[in-house]
Amino acid sequence: MKTEYLSIKLIEQKEKTNVYEISSRLHGFKLGIIKWFPRWRQYSFFPESQTIYSYDCLEYISNFIKKLKEQHA
């Protein structure tokens, strides 16, 4: 999946869950990952240190996690 600024790609398929990498389309560097967080029993975003996000990028990440949650249910 891609937006104007972000790219999300599947990087690991596990037995029940997946891991996704979020990167900058402009610069190509890794911004973080989305993966299953067992303690909360849901997908969560794990940002790289020293990264900054605008509200629309966070909204896109949040919406992607919501879709994963619906698929996982």
Secondary structure, DSSP 4 states (H G I P E B T S, - for coil): -B-SSEEEEEEEE-SS-EEEEEEETTT--EEEEEEEETTTTEEEEEEPTT----HHHHHHHHHHHHHHHHHH-
